[in-house]
């Protein structure tokens, strides 16, 4: 069992920055890959970024490349999503997820956090 708790969401103006955190606990070693997804009202949950256990490999959705950075601190069992140059279309609930391998689709992840709201005003 792995528990995930996101934090760091909030309201920010367009062009601003936020850093999301995802604290993991439990059998984290069994789920080495971590990912971030987001879901806007009335829409599906979409992939944002993913990272391996070592942090050596990452992958991003095209619409966040160059603006968002995923990283992790394994000593703290925490994954981060640094979001810069935020746009109103980035507004969504952001979820972190844990899985056995990097993936860009939600069904590949076994555990999910409760989500944190990010709202970007224009």
C-alpha positions in Angstrom: 0.0 0.0 0.0 1.2 3.5 -0.9 -0.3 6.7 0.4 0.1 10.0 -1.5 -0.7 13.5 -0.3 -0.4 16.5 -2.6 0.1 20.1 -1.5 1.1 23.4 -2.9 -1.9 24.3 -5.0 -3.6 27.7 -5.0 -4.6 30.8 -6.9 -1.9 32.5 -9.1 -2.0 35.1 -11.8 -1.0 34.2 -15.4 2.7 34.2 -15.7 3.3 33.2 -12.1 4.7 30.1 -10.6 3.7 27.3 -8.1 5.5 24.3 -6.8 3.4 21.2 -6.0 4.6 18.5 -3.6 3.5 14.9 -3.3 4.5 13.2 -0.1 4.5 9.4 -0.3 4.4 6.9 2.5 4.1 3.1 2.8 5.7 0.6 0.4 7.1 3.3 -1.8 9.9 1.1 -3.0 7.3 -1.1 -4.8 6.1 1.8 -6.9 9.3 3.6 -8.1 7.8 5.6 -10.9 5.8 8.8 -10.1 3.6 10.9 -12.3 1.6 14.0 -12.3 -1.8 14.3 -14.0 -4.4 17.0 -14.1 -8.1 17.2 -14.6 -10.2 20.3 -15.4 -14.0 20.4 -14.8 -15.9 18.3 -17.3 -12.7 16.9 -18.8 -10.7 13.7 -18.5 -7.6 13.3 -16.4 -4.6 14.1 -18.6 -0.9 13.2 -18.2 1.5 16.0 -17.3 4.9 14.6 -16.3 6.5 11.4 -15.0 9.9 10.5 -13.4 11.8 7.4 -12.6 13.0 6.4 -9.1 16.5 7.7 -9.8 15.3 10.9 -11.4 17.5 10.2 -14.4 14.6 9.9 -16.8 11.6 12.2 -17.1 8.9 12.8 -19.6 6.5 15.6 -20.2 3.3 16.3 -22.1 4.0 18.8 -24.9 1.9 21.6 -23.5 4.0 21.8 -20.4 7.5 21.2 -21.8 9.8 24.1 -21.0 7.5 25.4 -18.3 7.1 22.5 -15.8 9.8 20.5 -14.1 9.3 17.2 -12.3 11.8 16.2 -9.6 12.1 14.0 -6.6 13.8 13.8 -3.2 13.9 10.1 -2.3 15.3 10.8 1.2 12.0 12.7 1.8 9.8 10.4 -0.3 8.6 13.5 -2.1 8.0 14.4 -5.7 7.7 17.9 -6.9 6.2 19.7 -9.9 7.6 23.2 -10.4 5.2 25.1 -12.6 6.4 28.3 -14.2 4.8 30.7 -16.8 1.4 29.5 -15.8 -1.5 30.0 -18.1 -5.2 30.1 -17.4 -5.5 26.8 -19.3 -3.3 25.2 -16.7 -6.2 25.5 -14.2 -7.2 22.0 -13.0 -7.0 19.6 -10.1 -3.5 18.2 -10.1 -3.0 14.6 -9.0 0.2 12.6 -8.3 0.3 8.9 -8.9 2.7 6.0 -8.2 3.4 3.1 -10.4 5.8 0.3 -11.3 7.2 2.1 -14.4 7.1 5.5 -16.2 3.9 5.8 -18.1 1.8 8.5 -19.8 -1.6 7.0 -19.2 -3.5 6.9 -16.0 -4.4 3.2 -15.9 -0.7 2.3 -15.6 -0.6 3.9 -12.2 -1.7 2.0 -9.1 -2.0 4.7 -6.4 -3.3 8.2 -6.5 -3.4 11.2 -4.2 -6.5 13.2 -3.5 -5.5 16.1 -5.7 -4.7 19.8 -5.2 -6.5 22.6 -7.0 -4.5 25.0 -9.2 -6.3 28.1 -10.4 -4.6 30.5 -12.8 -6.3 33.8 -13.3 -5.9 35.9 -16.5 
